[in-house]
Structures are given as C-alpha cells and as structure tokens.
Amino acid sequence: MADKTAKFCKMMNSFFDCANIRSTKESLQKRNDFLAPYRSTNDKRFQWLDNTFIKYLEDWKAAIESREGEYTAVLRDIAPSSVEGNVAGRHSGKRQKWFSISDEPLPKRKSNEKQSKE
C-alpha cells in the first residue's frame, strides 16, 4: 500500500509542478524539469500529461469501479468530472490546450515596499 501512496504523491506533485510554473530559474535551482517554463507546444511534459498522468487517473478509476465488494457510488468516486474532463480533452479531435504557451517573456513582478526593505 505504501508504494501506491508514494506513486500517488509523486504523480500529483509532478502534475502541480507542471501547472505552477513561477519563475524561469526555479527548475535549475531545484533540479526539477517539471518546473521549467514552457517554451514549445512540443514540450515533453505534454506527453507526460497525455500518456502517463491521464493514464494513471484512468487506471485508478477503472480499479475503483471494478473493485469487488459492496461500495456505494460515492465510495467509488474519485471526482469523475476531473478524470472525464481530462480524458475528453485528450481524446477530442484536437489536442487540448493544457497551458497557455507564449513567446512573450514572463512579466516582471513588482515588489511591494515591505519586500524591498527586507
């Protein structure tokens, strides 16, 4: 069971890293490619999202639905709207736009007075 919990934590952490890009240098500082800014629509993280993360969610949902025993629909639920929304985007005629990618540099953040005094 611990290995499944560890895999869940790793998958969700990687997903949130993909979704929460904050700076152009964080991936280098933390040695984590998932935190790098998106520079292309061919970024390898899109393949990871499509082929690994979504498959993980689909497999998880299938395992829950096929589990033997008397479980209510609520107990078998892993937020199907999230899974179905991601799967629908994956299987639609065109690629789902997971993230906005632009050639424009990230805007400079304005620091407030408290931050500049520290």
PyMOL CGO cylinders between C-alpha atoms (Angstrom):
from pymol import cmd
from pymol.cgo import CYLINDER

trace = [
    CYLINDER, 0.00, 0.00, 0.00, 2.86, 2.39, 0.76, 0.3, 1, 1, 1, 1, 1, 1,
    CYLINDER, 2.86, 2.39, 0.76, 4.15, 2.07, -2.81, 0.3, 1, 1, 1, 1, 1, 1,
    CYLINDER, 4.15, 2.07, -2.81, 0.74, 3.13, -4.17, 0.3, 1, 1, 1, 1, 1, 1,
    CYLINDER, 0.74, 3.13, -4.17, 0.62, 6.11, -1.83, 0.3, 1, 1, 1, 1, 1, 1,
    CYLINDER, 0.62, 6.11, -1.83, 4.14, 7.10, -2.87, 0.3, 1, 1, 1, 1, 1, 1,
    CYLINDER, 4.14, 7.10, -2.87, 3.19, 6.83, -6.56, 0.3, 1, 1, 1, 1, 1, 1,
    CYLINDER, 3.19, 6.83, -6.56, 0.07, 8.96, -5.97, 0.3, 1, 1, 1, 1, 1, 1,
    CYLINDER, 0.07, 8.96, -5.97, 2.14, 11.64, -4.21, 0.3, 1, 1, 1, 1, 1, 1,
    CYLINDER, 2.14, 11.64, -4.21, 4.75, 11.63, -6.99, 0.3, 1, 1, 1, 1, 1, 1,
    CYLINDER, 4.75, 11.63, -6.99, 2.14, 11.84, -9.76, 0.3, 1, 1, 1, 1, 1, 1,
    CYLINDER, 2.14, 11.84, -9.76, 0.22, 14.68, -8.10, 0.3, 1, 1, 1, 1, 1, 1,
    CYLINDER, 0.22, 14.68, -8.10, 3.42, 16.55, -7.24, 0.3, 1, 1, 1, 1, 1, 1,
    CYLINDER, 3.42, 16.55, -7.24, 4.59, 16.33, -10.86, 0.3, 1, 1, 1, 1, 1, 1,
    CYLINDER, 4.59, 16.33, -10.86, 1.17, 17.45, -12.12, 0.3, 1, 1, 1, 1, 1, 1,
    CYLINDER, 1.17, 17.45, -12.12, 1.15, 20.50, -9.85, 0.3, 1, 1, 1, 1, 1, 1,
    CYLINDER, 1.15, 20.50, -9.85, 4.75, 21.28, -10.81, 0.3, 1, 1, 1, 1, 1, 1,
    CYLINDER, 4.75, 21.28, -10.81, 3.61, 21.30, -14.47, 0.3, 1, 1, 1, 1, 1, 1,
    CYLINDER, 3.61, 21.30, -14.47, 0.73, 23.62, -13.62, 0.3, 1, 1, 1, 1, 1, 1,
    CYLINDER, 0.73, 23.62, -13.62, 2.53, 26.01, -11.26, 0.3, 1, 1, 1, 1, 1, 1,
    CYLINDER, 2.53, 26.01, -11.26, 5.46, 27.45, -13.16, 0.3, 1, 1, 1, 1, 1, 1,
    CYLINDER, 5.46, 27.45, -13.16, 6.56, 30.53, -11.21, 0.3, 1, 1, 1, 1, 1, 1,
    CYLINDER, 6.56, 30.53, -11.21, 9.96, 31.53, -12.49, 0.3, 1, 1, 1, 1, 1, 1,
    CYLINDER, 9.96, 31.53, -12.49, 12.47, 30.92, -15.23, 0.3, 1, 1, 1, 1, 1, 1,
    CYLINDER, 12.47, 30.92, -15.23, 15.15, 29.70, -12.80, 0.3, 1, 1, 1, 1, 1, 1,
    CYLINDER, 15.15, 29.70, -12.80, 13.28, 27.56, -10.27, 0.3, 1, 1, 1, 1, 1, 1,
    CYLINDER, 13.28, 27.56, -10.27, 13.73, 24.36, -12.29, 0.3, 1, 1, 1, 1, 1, 1,
    CYLINDER, 13.73, 24.36, -12.29, 17.50, 24.86, -12.24, 0.3, 1, 1, 1, 1, 1, 1,
    CYLINDER, 17.50, 24.86, -12.24, 17.64, 25.73, -8.55, 0.3, 1, 1, 1, 1, 1, 1,
    CYLINDER, 17.64, 25.73, -8.55, 15.51, 22.72, -7.58, 0.3, 1, 1, 1, 1, 1, 1,
    CYLINDER, 15.51, 22.72, -7.58, 16.84, 20.42, -10.32, 0.3, 1, 1, 1, 1, 1, 1,
    CYLINDER, 16.84, 20.42, -10.32, 13.29, 19.66, -11.41, 0.3, 1, 1, 1, 1, 1, 1,
    CYLINDER, 13.29, 19.66, -11.41, 12.47, 19.72, -15.13, 0.3, 1, 1, 1, 1, 1, 1,
    CYLINDER, 12.47, 19.72, -15.13, 8.74, 19.83, -14.37, 0.3, 1, 1, 1, 1, 1, 1,
    CYLINDER, 8.74, 19.83, -14.37, 9.21, 23.38, -13.03, 0.3, 1, 1, 1, 1, 1, 1,
    CYLINDER, 9.21, 23.38, -13.03, 10.84, 24.75, -16.18, 0.3, 1, 1, 1, 1, 1, 1,
    CYLINDER, 10.84, 24.75, -16.18, 8.99, 27.38, -18.22, 0.3, 1, 1, 1, 1, 1, 1,
    CYLINDER, 8.99, 27.38, -18.22, 7.13, 26.07, -21.26, 0.3, 1, 1, 1, 1, 1, 1,
    CYLINDER, 7.13, 26.07, -21.26, 8.92, 27.10, -24.43, 0.3, 1, 1, 1, 1, 1, 1,
    CYLINDER, 8.92, 27.10, -24.43, 7.19, 24.94, -27.04, 0.3, 1, 1, 1, 1, 1, 1,
    CYLINDER, 7.19, 24.94, -27.04, 3.94, 23.15, -27.76, 0.3, 1, 1, 1, 1, 1, 1,
    CYLINDER, 3.94, 23.15, -27.76, 6.11, 20.04, -28.17, 0.3, 1, 1, 1, 1, 1, 1,
    CYLINDER, 6.11, 20.04, -28.17, 7.30, 20.15, -24.56, 0.3, 1, 1, 1, 1, 1, 1,
    CYLINDER, 7.30, 20.15, -24.56, 7.87, 16.64, -23.19, 0.3, 1, 1, 1, 1, 1, 1,
    CYLINDER, 7.87, 16.64, -23.19, 5.58, 17.43, -20.24, 0.3, 1, 1, 1, 1, 1, 1,
    CYLINDER, 5.58, 17.43, -20.24, 2.58, 17.44, -22.58, 0.3, 1, 1, 1, 1, 1, 1,
    CYLINDER, 2.58, 17.44, -22.58, 3.43, 13.85, -23.50, 0.3, 1, 1, 1, 1, 1, 1,
    CYLINDER, 3.43, 13.85, -23.50, 3.80, 13.02, -19.80, 0.3, 1, 1, 1, 1, 1, 1,
    CYLINDER, 3.80, 13.02, -19.80, 0.39, 14.58, -19.10, 0.3, 1, 1, 1, 1, 1, 1,
    CYLINDER, 0.39, 14.58, -19.10, -1.26, 12.77, -22.01, 0.3, 1, 1, 1, 1, 1, 1,
    CYLINDER, -1.26, 12.77, -22.01, 0.44, 9.39, -21.74, 0.3, 1, 1, 1, 1, 1, 1,
    CYLINDER, 0.44, 9.39, -21.74, 1.34, 8.99, -18.09, 0.3, 1, 1, 1, 1, 1, 1,
    CYLINDER, 1.34, 8.99, -18.09, -0.77, 11.21, -15.84, 0.3, 1, 1, 1, 1, 1, 1,
    CYLINDER, -0.77, 11.21, -15.84, -4.12, 10.77, -17.60, 0.3, 1, 1, 1, 1, 1, 1,
    CYLINDER, -4.12, 10.77, -17.60, -3.50, 7.03, -17.95, 0.3, 1, 1, 1, 1, 1, 1,
    CYLINDER, -3.50, 7.03, -17.95, -2.77, 6.89, -14.21, 0.3, 1, 1, 1, 1, 1, 1,
    CYLINDER, -2.77, 6.89, -14.21, -6.12, 8.57, -13.47, 0.3, 1, 1, 1, 1, 1, 1,
    CYLINDER, -6.12, 8.57, -13.47, -7.96, 6.29, -15.92, 0.3, 1, 1, 1, 1, 1, 1,
    CYLINDER, -7.96, 6.29, -15.92, -6.35, 3.16, -14.44, 0.3, 1, 1, 1, 1, 1, 1,
    CYLINDER, -6.35, 3.16, -14.44, -7.14, 4.33, -10.92, 0.3, 1, 1, 1, 1, 1, 1,
    CYLINDER, -7.14, 4.33, -10.92, -10.77, 4.96, -11.80, 0.3, 1, 1, 1, 1, 1, 1,
    CYLINDER, -10.77, 4.96, -11.80, -11.05, 1.56, -13.54, 0.3, 1, 1, 1, 1, 1, 1,
    CYLINDER, -11.05, 1.56, -13.54, -9.55, -0.18, -10.48, 0.3, 1, 1, 1, 1, 1, 1,
    CYLINDER, -9.55, -0.18, -10.48, -12.07, 1.52, -8.21, 0.3, 1, 1, 1, 1, 1, 1,
    CYLINDER, -12.07, 1.52, -8.21, -15.01, 0.69, -10.46, 0.3, 1, 1, 1, 1, 1, 1,
    CYLINDER, -15.01, 0.69, -10.46, -14.00, -2.99, -10.71, 0.3, 1, 1, 1, 1, 1, 1,
    CYLINDER, -14.00, -2.99, -10.71, -13.25, -3.45, -7.01, 0.3, 1, 1, 1, 1, 1, 1,
    CYLINDER, -13.25, -3.45, -7.01, -15.20, -6.33, -5.52, 0.3, 1, 1, 1, 1, 1, 1,
    CYLINDER, -15.20, -6.33, -5.52, -17.46, -5.63, -2.61, 0.3, 1, 1, 1, 1, 1, 1,
    CYLINDER, -17.46, -5.63, -2.61, -20.49, -3.57, -1.79, 0.3, 1, 1, 1, 1, 1, 1,
    CYLINDER, -20.49, -3.57, -1.79, -19.44, 0.02, -2.33, 0.3, 1, 1, 1, 1, 1, 1,
    CYLINDER, -19.44, 0.02, -2.33, -21.78, 2.91, -2.97, 0.3, 1, 1, 1, 1, 1, 1,
    CYLINDER, -21.78, 2.91, -2.97, -21.23, 5.18, -5.95, 0.3, 1, 1, 1, 1, 1, 1,
    CYLINDER, -21.23, 5.18, -5.95, -19.90, 7.83, -3.57, 0.3, 1, 1, 1, 1, 1, 1,
    CYLINDER, -19.90, 7.83, -3.57, -17.27, 5.45, -2.17, 0.3, 1, 1, 1, 1, 1, 1,
    CYLINDER, -17.27, 5.45, -2.17, -16.20, 4.53, -5.70, 0.3, 1, 1, 1, 1, 1, 1,
    CYLINDER, -16.20, 4.53, -5.70, -15.94, 8.17, -6.79, 0.3, 1, 1, 1, 1, 1, 1,
    CYLINDER, -15.94, 8.17, -6.79, -12.57, 9.85, -7.46, 0.3, 1, 1, 1, 1, 1, 1,
    CYLINDER, -12.57, 9.85, -7.46, -14.01, 13.10, -8.80, 0.3, 1, 1, 1, 1, 1, 1,
    CYLINDER, -14.01, 13.10, -8.80, -15.09, 11.65, -12.15, 0.3, 1, 1, 1, 1, 1, 1,
    CYLINDER, -15.09, 11.65, -12.15, -15.72, 15.10, -13.60, 0.3, 1, 1, 1, 1, 1, 1,
    CYLINDER, -15.72, 15.10, -13.60, -11.98, 15.81, -13.36, 0.3, 1, 1, 1, 1, 1, 1,
    CYLINDER, -11.98, 15.81, -13.36, -10.99, 12.49, -14.89, 0.3, 1, 1, 1, 1, 1, 1,
    CYLINDER, -10.99, 12.49, -14.89, -13.65, 12.68, -17.61, 0.3, 1, 1, 1, 1, 1, 1,
    CYLINDER, -13.65, 12.68, -17.61, -12.80, 16.29, -18.44, 0.3, 1, 1, 1, 1, 1, 1,
    CYLINDER, -12.80, 16.29, -18.44, -9.13, 15.47, -18.85, 0.3, 1, 1, 1, 1, 1, 1,
    CYLINDER, -9.13, 15.47, -18.85, -9.85, 12.31, -20.82, 0.3, 1, 1, 1, 1, 1, 1,
    CYLINDER, -9.85, 12.31, -20.82, -12.34, 14.12, -23.08, 0.3, 1, 1, 1, 1, 1, 1,
    CYLINDER, -12.34, 14.12, -23.08, -9.69, 16.72, -23.85, 0.3, 1, 1, 1, 1, 1, 1,
    CYLINDER, -9.69, 16.72, -23.85, -7.17, 14.02, -24.58, 0.3, 1, 1, 1, 1, 1, 1,
    CYLINDER, -7.17, 14.02, -24.58, -9.47, 12.14, -26.93, 0.3, 1, 1, 1, 1, 1, 1,
    CYLINDER, -9.47, 12.14, -26.93, -11.05, 15.10, -28.68, 0.3, 1, 1, 1, 1, 1, 1,
    CYLINDER, -11.05, 15.10, -28.68, -10.24, 15.67, -32.34, 0.3, 1, 1, 1, 1, 1, 1,
    CYLINDER, -10.24, 15.67, -32.34, -7.61, 18.24, -31.50, 0.3, 1, 1, 1, 1, 1, 1,
    CYLINDER, -7.61, 18.24, -31.50, -5.10, 18.48, -28.71, 0.3, 1, 1, 1, 1, 1, 1,
    CYLINDER, -5.10, 18.48, -28.71, -6.42, 20.00, -25.52, 0.3, 1, 1, 1, 1, 1, 1,
    CYLINDER, -6.42, 20.00, -25.52, -4.74, 23.25, -24.64, 0.3, 1, 1, 1, 1, 1, 1,
    CYLINDER, -4.74, 23.25, -24.64, -3.40, 22.32, -21.21, 0.3, 1, 1, 1, 1, 1, 1,
    CYLINDER, -3.40, 22.32, -21.21, -1.47, 25.51, -20.72, 0.3, 1, 1, 1, 1, 1, 1,
    CYLINDER, -1.47, 25.51, -20.72, -1.07, 28.84, -22.43, 0.3, 1, 1, 1, 1, 1, 1,
    CYLINDER, -1.07, 28.84, -22.43, 2.24, 29.00, -24.21, 0.3, 1, 1, 1, 1, 1, 1,
    CYLINDER, 2.24, 29.00, -24.21, 3.56, 32.28, -25.44, 0.3, 1, 1, 1, 1, 1, 1,
    CYLINDER, 3.56, 32.28, -25.44, 6.78, 33.62, -26.87, 0.3, 1, 1, 1, 1, 1, 1,
    CYLINDER, 6.78, 33.62, -26.87, 6.38, 36.61, -24.60, 0.3, 1, 1, 1, 1, 1, 1,
    CYLINDER, 6.38, 36.61, -24.60, 8.68, 36.68, -21.54, 0.3, 1, 1, 1, 1, 1, 1,
    CYLINDER, 8.68, 36.68, -21.54, 7.16, 36.40, -18.11, 0.3, 1, 1, 1, 1, 1, 1,
    CYLINDER, 7.16, 36.40, -18.11, 6.16, 39.83, -16.78, 0.3, 1, 1, 1, 1, 1, 1,
    CYLINDER, 6.16, 39.83, -16.78, 8.39, 41.28, -14.10, 0.3, 1, 1, 1, 1, 1, 1,
    CYLINDER, 8.39, 41.28, -14.10, 6.77, 41.08, -10.70, 0.3, 1, 1, 1, 1, 1, 1,
    CYLINDER, 6.77, 41.08, -10.70, 6.51, 44.34, -8.86, 0.3, 1, 1, 1, 1, 1, 1,
    CYLINDER, 6.51, 44.34, -8.86, 7.79, 44.03, -5.35, 0.3, 1, 1, 1, 1, 1, 1,
    CYLINDER, 7.79, 44.03, -5.35, 5.96, 45.92, -2.67, 0.3, 1, 1, 1, 1, 1, 1,
    CYLINDER, 5.96, 45.92, -2.67, 7.72, 48.21, -0.20, 0.3, 1, 1, 1, 1, 1, 1,
    CYLINDER, 7.72, 48.21, -0.20, 7.91, 45.59, 2.55, 0.3, 1, 1, 1, 1, 1, 1,
    CYLINDER, 7.91, 45.59, 2.55, 9.76, 43.14, 0.31, 0.3, 1, 1, 1, 1, 1, 1,
    CYLINDER, 9.76, 43.14, 0.31, 12.23, 45.75, -0.92, 0.3, 1, 1, 1, 1, 1, 1,
    CYLINDER, 12.23, 45.75, -0.92, 13.06, 46.85, 2.64, 0.3, 1, 1, 1, 1, 1, 1,
    CYLINDER, 13.06, 46.85, 2.64, 13.85, 43.27, 3.70, 0.3, 1, 1, 1, 1, 1, 1,
]
cmd.load_cgo(trace, "trace")
